[in-house]
Amino acid sequence: MNSFNESSFFFDLSNNTAYDSWRARKLDGYPLEVQSLVVNISDFQNPTNSEVEAMRENITKTNMTFYKCKTDMGFDVRRAKDALNSLGLHMGFKTRDPNLCADEDSYSILSVTEDDQKNRYIPYTNKPINWHTDGYYNPGYKKVLGMGLHCISPAAVGGENALLDPEIIYIFLRDENPDFVQALMHPRAMEIPANVVAENDIRPVQTGPVFSLFGDDATLHMRYTARTRSIKWRQDEVTKAALRFLRNILKKGCPYIFRRRLEPGEGILCNNVLHNRTGFEDDNVQQRCFLRTRYFDRITK
């Protein structure tokens, strides 16, 4: 039996035996403290085998890992880019998404800006960002499967990130009602309208599922945004109920959400998990500046 068939059984709604086995392994020993996911890296550009293995173990369990390196690396964008690229290669990241507002290296420098092209998008403001996965508006053939986020400098106040493993959300939904999962796997469950600026078509309409299986190993992929503008949902009753249930989890919280205000030299590598950001305030001394990169690859386990 090949790996695709084995993995796809876990998410087959008619195979409760395989699902129950996978669910038990997933939740057994699942960490509940964010500190347990932080790996100290002695040399950002040259992590040791044990450091890489520790990050992989975190990712295998939770689809994410936090890291912490020397603070002097946090303040240098060029060095941070080089180091993040090196670290990503160790984790199996190869192809970056040259998304809108990214620079020539396909990195996005997230900070408050007066640039009219950028500040129409919330990541380039100090406003809170609601729950989402990155690149949820990308076409299906350009799925954003991985992400890196590195702190150059935190805000003076605020700017905390929260992260949640999509496989945990899948478990909540399936345990409540398997029909919720079925509805969110519909190919027209979620529609993102076209992005049009000054009559220029930046991106066409994108329609697709929330949950899908990806790759030879049938890993679970999630695309989602909690925003209420610039999105259309399939209007059947099961989809509406599934969304209410999902939004309630994200609003009320659950023990599996990891929260951390990243400090200089700290970062996140993940398989594009659900995440958000609180609002923040800069001052004359300290301004929030983060380095973000998106990948068309998942972290190899």
C-alpha positions in Angstrom: 0.0 0.0 0.0 1.6 3.3 -1.0 1.8 6.4 1.2 -0.9 8.2 -0.7 -3.5 5.5 0.0 -2.5 5.2 3.7 -2.6 9.0 4.3 -5.8 9.5 2.4 -7.6 7.0 4.5 -7.2 9.3 7.6 -9.3 11.9 5.9 -11.8 9.6 4.2 -15.1 10.4 5.8 -16.3 6.8 5.4 -13.3 5.3 7.2 -13.7 6.1 10.8 -11.3 3.4 11.9 -8.4 5.0 10.1 -9.4 8.5 11.2 -9.8 7.4 14.9 -6.3 5.9 14.8 -4.8 9.1 13.2 -6.7 11.3 15.6 -5.4 9.5 18.7 -1.8 9.7 17.5 -2.3 13.4 16.6 -3.6 14.4 20.0 -1.4 12.1 22.1 1.2 14.4 23.8 0.1 17.4 21.8 2.0 20.4 23.3 -0.1 23.0 25.1 2.6 25.6 25.9 4.2 27.7 23.2 7.6 27.6 24.9 7.8 23.9 24.2 7.9 24.7 20.5 10.8 27.2 20.7 14.1 25.9 19.4 17.3 27.9 20.2 19.6 28.2 17.2 23.2 29.0 17.9 24.1 30.0 14.3 21.1 31.0 12.2 22.8 30.4 8.9 24.2 27.0 10.0 21.8 25.2 12.4 23.1 22.0 13.9 21.6 18.6 13.0 20.0 18.5 16.5 18.5 21.9 16.1 17.0 21.0 12.7 15.7 17.7 14.1 14.1 19.5 17.0 12.3 21.8 14.6 11.2 18.9 12.4 9.8 17.1 15.5 7.7 20.2 16.3 6.5 20.4 12.7 5.6 16.7 12.6 3.4 17.1 15.6 1.9 20.6 15.2 2.8 21.7 11.6 4.8 24.6 13.1 7.9 25.5 15.0 9.3 28.6 16.6 13.0 29.5 16.7 15.2 31.9 18.5 18.6 33.1 17.4 21.1 35.7 18.4 19.4 39.1 18.7 22.0 40.9 16.5 20.6 39.0 13.6 17.2 40.4 14.2 18.1 43.9 13.1 19.8 43.3 9.8 17.4 42.6 6.9 20.0 41.3 4.4 21.6 38.9 6.9 18.2 37.8 8.1 17.1 37.1 4.5 20.2 35.0 3.8 19.8 33.1 7.1 16.1 32.5 6.7 16.8 31.2 3.2 19.5 28.8 4.5 17.2 27.7 7.4 14.4 27.1 4.9 16.5 24.9 2.7 17.3 22.8 5.7 13.6 22.3 6.3 12.8 21.5 2.6 11.6 24.9 1.5 12.8 25.6 -2.1 10.4 27.8 -4.1 9.2 31.1 -2.8 5.9 32.7 -3.8 6.7 36.1 -5.6 3.5 37.5 -4.2 2.1 41.1 -4.6 4.2 43.6 -2.6 7.1 41.2 -2.1 10.5 42.4 -3.1 12.9 41.2 -5.7 13.9 38.3 -3.5 10.2 37.3 -3.0 10.4 38.4 0.7 7.8 40.8 2.2 9.0 43.4 4.7 6.0 43.9 6.9 6.0 47.3 8.6 3.7 50.4 8.6 4.2 52.2 5.3 2.9 55.2 3.5 3.3 53.4 0.2 -0.1 53.6 -1.5 0.4 50.2 -3.2 1.0 48.5 0.1 -1.0 50.2 2.8 -4.3 49.2 1.2 -3.4 45.7 2.6 -3.7 45.2 6.4 -0.2 43.6 6.9 1.3 46.9 6.0 -0.7 48.8 8.7 -0.8 48.6 12.5 -4.4 47.2 12.4 -5.2 43.7 13.8 -5.3 40.9 11.3 -8.0 38.3 11.6 -7.6 34.5 11.4 -6.4 33.3 8.0 -4.0 31.1 6.1 -1.5 32.9 3.8 -2.3 33.1 0.1 -5.9 31.9 0.5 -6.6 34.0 -2.7 -4.0 32.1 -4.8 -5.1 29.8 -7.6 -5.1 26.1 -6.9 -1.9 25.5 -8.9 -0.1 28.0 -6.7 -1.0 26.8 -3.2 1.0 28.5 -0.5 2.0 25.4 1.5 4.7 26.9 3.8 5.6 30.2 5.4 8.4 31.8 7.4 8.1 34.9 9.6 11.1 36.5 11.2 11.2 39.4 13.7 13.6 42.2 12.8 12.1 44.5 15.4 8.9 44.3 17.4 6.4 47.1 17.9 6.6 49.3 21.0 3.3 47.8 22.1 1.3 44.9 20.8 1.7 42.8 17.7 1.2 39.4 19.2 0.7 36.4 16.9 -1.6 33.5 17.5 -1.3 30.2 15.5 -3.4 27.1 15.2 -2.7 23.8 13.4 -5.3 23.2 10.6 -5.3 19.5 11.5 -6.7 20.4 14.9 -9.5 22.5 13.3 -10.2 19.5 11.1 -10.6 17.3 14.1 -12.9 19.7 15.9 -15.1 20.0 12.8 -15.2 16.3 12.0 -15.9 15.3 15.6 -18.8 17.8 15.7 -20.3 16.8 12.3 -18.5 15.0 9.4 -20.9 16.9 7.1 -19.1 20.1 8.1 -15.9 18.7 6.6 -17.7 17.5 3.5 -19.1 21.0 3.0 -15.8 22.7 3.4 -14.2 20.3 0.9 -16.7 21.4 -1.8 -14.8 22.9 -4.8 -17.0 26.0 -4.7 -17.1 26.4 -0.9 -15.1 29.7 -0.9 -14.9 32.5 -3.5 -12.5 35.4 -3.4 -13.6 38.2 -5.7 -11.2 39.7 -8.2 -8.6 42.2 -7.0 -9.1 45.3 -9.2 -7.3 48.6 -8.6 -7.9 51.6 -10.9 -9.4 49.3 -13.5 -6.4 47.1 -13.5 -7.0 43.4 -12.9 -4.4 42.4 -10.3 -5.9 39.0 -9.7 -9.0 37.2 -11.1 -11.8 35.6 -9.0 -10.5 32.5 -7.1 -12.9 29.7 -6.1 -12.0 26.6 -4.3 -12.4 24.4 -1.1 -11.3 25.2 2.4 -9.9 21.7 3.0 -8.2 19.7 0.3 -5.6 16.9 0.1 -2.3 17.7 -1.5 0.6 15.8 -2.9 1.6 12.1 -3.1 1.3 11.8 0.7 -2.3 13.3 0.7 -1.5 15.9 3.3 -4.3 18.2 4.5 -4.2 21.7 3.1 -6.4 24.5 4.4 -7.2 27.9 2.8 -9.3 30.2 5.0 -10.0 33.8 6.0 -12.2 35.0 8.8 -12.7 38.4 7.1 -16.3 39.3 6.1 -15.5 41.6 3.2 -14.2 40.5 -0.2 -15.3 36.9 0.2 -18.3 34.8 -0.8 -19.3 31.5 0.8 -21.4 28.8 -0.7 -24.9 29.5 0.7 -26.1 26.0 1.6 -27.2 25.4 5.2 -24.4 22.9 6.1 -21.7 25.3 4.9 -23.2 28.1 7.0 -23.4 25.9 10.1 -19.8 24.7 9.5 -18.6 28.3 9.3 -20.5 29.3 12.4 -18.9 26.4 14.3 -15.4 27.3 13.0 -15.7 31.0 13.7 -16.9 30.2 17.3 -13.7 28.1 17.9 -11.5 30.9 16.7 -13.4 33.6 18.6 -13.6 31.8 21.9 -10.2 30.1 21.7 -9.1 26.5 22.5 -6.2 24.9 24.3 -4.3 24.3 21.1 -3.8 27.9 20.1 -0.2 29.1 20.5 0.4 32.8 21.2 3.7 34.6 21.2 4.9 38.2 20.7 8.1 37.6 18.7 11.2 39.4 19.8 14.2 40.4 17.7 15.8 37.2 16.2 12.8 35.1 16.8 10.6 33.5 14.1 8.2 30.9 12.9 8.4 28.2 10.2 5.2 26.4 9.4 3.1 24.5 6.9 0.9 27.6 6.4 -1.1 27.2 9.6 -4.0 29.4 10.7 -2.7 32.6 12.3 -3.6 36.1 13.3 -2.0 39.3 14.7 -3.2 41.8 17.2 -3.0 45.5 16.5 0.1 47.4 17.6 1.6 50.8 18.2 5.0 52.0 17.1 6.9 55.0 18.7 9.8 57.1 17.8 12.3 54.6 19.1 10.8 51.2 18.1 8.9 50.3 14.9 7.6 46.9 14.1 9.4 45.3 11.2 9.0 41.6 10.2 10.4 39.6 7.3 7.9 37.2 5.7 8.3 34.6 3.0 5.8 32.2 1.5 6.6 28.9 -0.2 5.1 26.5 -2.7 6.6 23.7 -0.6 5.7 22.1 2.6 8.3 21.4 5.3 9.6 17.9 4.7 9.1 15.7 7.8 
